[in-house]
Amino acid sequence: MSESLTLDSGPAAEAEAAPPPRKRRTLLSKVLSNWSVRLGGGFLALLMLMALAAPWLGTIDPTEMDPASGNLLPGTFGEFNSLSGETFQHLFVMGTDSLGRDIWSRVVYGARVSLVVGVAVAAITLVFGLSIGLVAGYFRRLDGVIMRLMDGVMAIPGILFAVSLVAMFGGSMTTVILAIAVPEIPRVARLVRSVVLSVREEPYVEAAVALDTPTWKIMLRHILPNAVAPLVIQATYVCASAILVEAILSFLGVGLPAETATWGNIMAEGRAQFNQYPHNVLFPGALLALTVLSINVLGDGLRDALDPKFNKRGE
């Protein structure tokens, strides 16, 4: 009798009695199965490929001018006489501006500038915002001082700060990136701080403190992982905002130099003759709108896939 009891209570019996484990999709499959991620990420992937393959997409030097070919309509095939003396036949897919520069070439190369600015601003913002938020949220004595400084930075309008910084140091790529990134840092810092304030009261964090675990280990092993998902989502919105602000600065003439191929510069050049030649503004404007929309759609999809609250609603 005892043997039968022993056999029945063995591992095999426990395995049979236990309910089948619930199938859980991996984090990657959850992200990739979201249609918002697929649509937004797919368009951004195509945009990146276009920017990388710009020299092989029927483009010419985006700064080359041919005054005799100014304001050509989209789809025009004709002769291009550059100021350097080179002459060749070229298809003007999106027409030309008033200076005879190929709009297609400028739009394609302008994608490089927008992507670099967006990614660089997002990276700088996350690094500094994460560091400030971790320190402010974990060390209570520093919290008040740090957050009051962040509130002071947030009180300055982002566009006004960017215009002032570019006016003082010139419209270089580095200046534009810093001018856009600095106003975004407090927002990320406040996000990370809110996560830290909620996590640091958890029992496992208190147990780690009681065991005299070094502070840096607690912050990296127990607190930082909880902030990864919100940071990834926030990074997409920062990237979209940076691309839009860069275009605004260039459109206002306080961003990158006018000869640089950026979507904002292209629209600024074409706005004077918009009634006669709207393609000079519509093509870069449409691509700018689609890029920002795709990044926001990607961010919404990542939020749905990574945020536990939305996962519970989906279930």
HELIX and SHEET records of a PDB file:
HELIX    1   1 SER A    2  ASP A    8  1                                   7    
HELIX    2   2 PRO A   11  ALA A   17  1                                   7    
HELIX    3   3 LEU A   27  LEU A   32  1                                   6    
HELIX    4   4 TRP A   35  LEU A   52  1                                  18    
HELIX    5   5 ALA A   54  TRP A   56  5                                   3    
HELIX    6   6 PRO A   67  SER A   69  5                                   3    
HELIX    7   7 ILE A  103  TYR A  138  1                                  36    
HELIX    8   8 ARG A  140  MET A  154  1                                  15    
HELIX    9   9 GLY A  158  PHE A  169  1                                  12    
HELIX   10  10 MET A  173  ALA A  181  1                                   9    
HELIX   11  11 VAL A  182  GLU A  184  5                                   3    
HELIX   12  12 ILE A  185  VAL A  199  1                                  15    
HELIX   13  13 PRO A  203  ALA A  210  1                                   8    
HELIX   14  14 THR A  215  LYS A  217  1                                   3    
HELIX   15  15 ILE A  218  ILE A  223  3                                   6    
HELIX   16  16 LEU A  224  LEU A  252  1                                  29    
HELIX   17  17 TRP A  263  GLY A  270  1                                   8    
HELIX   18  18 ARG A  271  GLN A  273  5                                   3    
HELIX   19  19 HIS A  279  LEU A  306  1                                  28    
HELIX   20  20 PRO A  308  GLY A  314  1                                   7    
SHEET    1   A 2 THR A  76  ASN A  81  0                                        
SHEET    2   A 2 THR A  87  PHE A  92 -1                                        
END                                                                             
